[in-house]
Amino acid sequence: MSGLIKDEDIEEVRARTDIVEIISEYVSLKKAGRQLKGLCPFHKEKTPSFMVDPSKQLYHCFGCSEGGNVFTFLMKMDNLNFPESVLQLAERYGYKLSFESSPEKIKAKSLKDKVHEINSLARDFYHFFLTERDEGSIARKYLEKRGYTDELIEQYRIGYAPERWDGVLKFLIKKKYSQSEIEKTGLIIKGKKGSYYDRFRNRLIFPIEDIRGRPIGFGGRVLTDNDSPKYINSPETMVFQKGKNLYGLNKNKSNIIKEDKVVVVEGYTDVLSLAQKRINYTVATLGTAFTSDQADLLARFTENIFLVFDADQAGQKAAERGQELLLDNLDLLGRSKLDISVASLPSGNDPADFIKNNSKDDFENLISKSPSLIEFLLENELNKFDLEKSGDRRKAAVSALNIISNLNSELAREEYLRKIADRLNLPLHALQNELRKVKPTTSKNNGKKIISTLKKVDIYSKTEKEALCLLIQYSDVLGGVFKDIEEDLFTDKDYRQFIRAVKELSKNELSQDILKKVESIEQGRYTTLISSLMYAQLYADDKKKYFEDILIKLKEFKLQRQILLEKDKLERLDPKVNQKEYDKVFQNLIELESAKRDLRIN
């Protein structure tokens, strides 16, 4: 994909796409009048508030205000950018896109696309050697011993890298790719003498895919325990960042949505072994600590995250990575959207071992009883001290307070304070006082100022939203009065930018065609905004009269803001020191007040 997708192609893809068909793959929808209703995939809810309108080809959630068209839905659900969402739908519906491109853009594009192409060919190469060649028999026997079915092997496209120094290298060169291009995928390594050799040799291969199913990297496991290292992964490339991807997510995302939970493990074989027992809402980290980027990625599919680690010493160290996650990303625990728990397996077990000897119910029972991330971290921290000693109890209290101070919820902080007080046998009020020292509270005066400001902003925002709702919903009636709308009538930054974007296309008119052009040019930036405005309920018989009244209000608000600024200037001026400037501001104030009165008279 190179350059800008042509506007007419975007519209053709939009016209060929049925938003209900696409969203139904992620959300169970039921008929609700002329629309369809379901549980929102973007936030946790028990009562459906997520609406899909087939006639408008839009969706909107009245619970969390997420909304947009089919492109923005895929962007949010599959972590795509706008061009990628258009391309994915074009491929699905068999439409060939054309691009507006320069020779420079075509050249810049080709390398990244080639990396994806090479990775796809390598995935097929490794899978062929596993399933079809005699050399793959050692890997097939290993997989058979682990109990992995042919269906599972095919689903995850597991492969085998033959014991050759240049197996995949020669294969890809025959496909007309240069050594330099292949090196950028991480599949080959340049030796000291300048020659290249395969990174993966005599290893079981696990393709790592992005959310769209494109192979972006590979993991390789030894077939005998005598070899080392046990696992090697692709290095980071222009398409692969370990901390931003998860093994198995593309395969299991629909199950994660359906189950409303995800299990995070450390190994590829853990994901496969759990999948064998129909625990198919699992992903694996890629040799790194569980990162906030990975948490954000999972939050698109569920709020309930279970970290499951080995019970041995290495597993305990891995579980302690949660503390690094907490300390490096202080907002993670404070985000009400995520509910992260940590499950420790019985001693001597990794997830693959545990599920081999236990049932699906046993595993699900284990994770259902797992403590929250903060409970796990607190317990881990308190266990470092001898709580029989008063000095150690005080030290333990300080460590525990440092953890819970990162919680944004006052109720949650209070709950854990009580637990710490009971555990350490310390007075609750003393811990409350110490917590204030760790994280100072906002002053009351500052809070009053914020509340006062919010009340004013709320009045402006409500009127501004009504104006745009009318313009967008009734553009056929009101589109011609768009010439009277200026961006400085709005205080909301998003509204101002939207007005500016429309004005760049049409100074005097607003229509549905112009809205679609804004969406395509801005690559979906305003789709959610347009959707929310489309779904807003308005009650007025005479739309033109209603809009004229709102327009007067907007102009009044603008003049009032200017009046307040001039009054503020006047208060800071001393007429004895600067009479000329004082008179000028005073005159401006009189003119603004007069202009405000004239609005209603006229």
Secondary structure, DSSP 8 states (H G I E B T S, - for coil): --SEE-HHHHHHHHHH--HHHHHTTTS--EEETTEEEE--SSS--SS--EEEETTTTEEEETTT--EE-HHHHHHHHTT--HHHHHHHHHHHTT----EE--HHHHHHHHHHHHHHHHHHHHHHHHHHHHHT-GGGHHHHHHHHHHT--HHHHHHTT-EEE-S-SSHHHHHHHHTT--HHHHHTTTSEEE-TTS-EEES--SEEEEEEE-TTS-EEEEEEE-SSTTSS-SEEE----SS--GGG--BTHHHHHHHHHHHT-EEEES-HHHHHHHHHTT---EEE--SS---HHHHHHHHTT-SEEEEEE-SSHHHHHHHTHHHHHHHH-TTTTT-TT-EEEEEE--TT--HHHHHHHS-HHHHHHHHHT--BHHHHHHHHHHTTS-TTSHHHHHHHHHHHHHHHTT---HHHHHHHHHHHHHHHT--HHHHHHHHHHHS----HHHHHHHHHHHHHHHHHHHHHHHHHHHHHHTHHHHGGGGGG--GGG---HHHHHHHHHHHHH-SS---HHHHHHHHHHTTTTTHHHHHHHHHS----S-HHHHHHHHHHHHHHHHHHHHHHHHHHHHHH--TTT-HHHHHHHHHHHHHHHHHHHHHHH-
